[in-house]
Amino acid sequence: MTQQHPEGVSPEAETELIPVAEGLDSTLEIPVVEPGPMSPPTGSPVTMPPPGLPPTSGGAGLWLGRPEGGILPARRPSPLTRFVRGLPDQLPAVVTVAVVAVLAVVTVVSLSLLPRGDGDDDRSTERARPTAAVAPVDPVSITSFDPSGGSGFRSAAQGGWKTQTYRTAEFGNLKSGVGLLLDLGEARALSEVALDLGPGPVGVELRAGDQQVGQASDYALVGSPVTAAGEVRLPATSAGEHQYWLVWVTRLAPSDGGFAALVDDVTVRASTGS
């Protein structure tokens, strides 16, 4: 019996036999077509489905499986996602700079609000502490002091007190020094003794004691010896209270072809609370 093939199918194509259905006169042969790869629509990318799931009609999309075997349609990007993707590449750097600036401002404000330490309080107290006032003190007497028995200091015609003229600055090796003894009448604590040594330079030191004695070494040295000219201030705050204060000259200055010392404008100062 000659087999008839459906139109458009060659006799050489592989066929399979379909059992005769009830009510049909003969067997119908249908060509067997091998499944081939699907061609996506032009311009539309396709995401292949997992094995065992059929593709969605219409082409592209995400293949999301459900437990019951259904397929979810592809989700479009959310507005937030599209906004973030559209931000410029420079945005992270701008954000970093802004964060650093904010942190710097917060740090400065925090430091300004911190309580000050004890050191600042101490300095504030020192600045607020008033300076102790001083006032001149008039000695009861000022006399020449010369342990060797010489003339010591004598009143000068131009004012003040002046020594004799010696061959050397060390009193011609005749004595260790001469001085002016200040008697305050009572024990007083002094702040300083100021004087004018003229053209100088003259070696001088300040000493103090509670009794009138014959040697300079019997009076305690106050401060350090100095060699100077013009106005000199000898500090006395560390000496305590004493009635006698000795301005002791140990070296003479050149004068009239020899050496002498001129002391003028002796001023004694004490704190007002003394």
Stockholm file with secondary structure:
# STOCKHOLM 1.0

chainA/1-274         MTQQHPEGVSPEAETELIPVAEGLDSTLEIPVVEPGPMSPPTGSPVTMPPPGLPPTSGGAGLWLGRPEGGILPARRPSPLTRFVRGLPDQLPAVVTVAVVAVLAVVTVVSLSLLPRGDGDDDRSTERARPTAAVAPVDPVSITSFDPSGGSGFRSAAQGGWKTQTYRTAEFGNLKSGVGLLLDLGEARALSEVALDLGPGPVGVELRAGDQQVGQASDYALVGSPVTAAGEVRLPATSAGEHQYWLVWVTRLAPSDGGFAALVDDVTVRASTGS
#=GR chainA/1-274 SS CCCCCCTTCCTTSCEEECCCCTTCSSCCEEECCCCCCCCCCTTCCCCCCCTTCCCCTTSCCCCEECTTSCEECCCCCCHHHHHHHTSCTTHHHHHHHHHHHHHHHHHHHHHHHSCCCHHHHHHHHHHHSCCCCEEEECCSEEEEECTTSSCCCEECTTSSEECCCBSSTTGGGSCSCEEEEEEEEEEEECSEEEEECTTCCEEEEEEEESSCCSCGGGSEEEEEEEEECSEEEEECTTSCEEEEEEEEEEECEEETTEEECEEEEEEEEEETTC
#=GC SS_cons         CCCCCCTTCCTTSCEEECCCCTTCSSCCEEECCCCCCCCCCTTCCCCCCCTTCCCCTTSCCCCEECTTSCEECCCCCCHHHHHHHTSCTTHHHHHHHHHHHHHHHHHHHHHHHSCCCHHHHHHHHHHHSCCCCEEEECCSEEEEECTTSSCCCEECTTSSEECCCBSSTTGGGSCSCEEEEEEEEEEEECSEEEEECTTCCEEEEEEEESSCCSCGGGSEEEEEEEEECSEEEEECTTSCEEEEEEEEEEECEEETTEEECEEEEEEEEEETTC
//
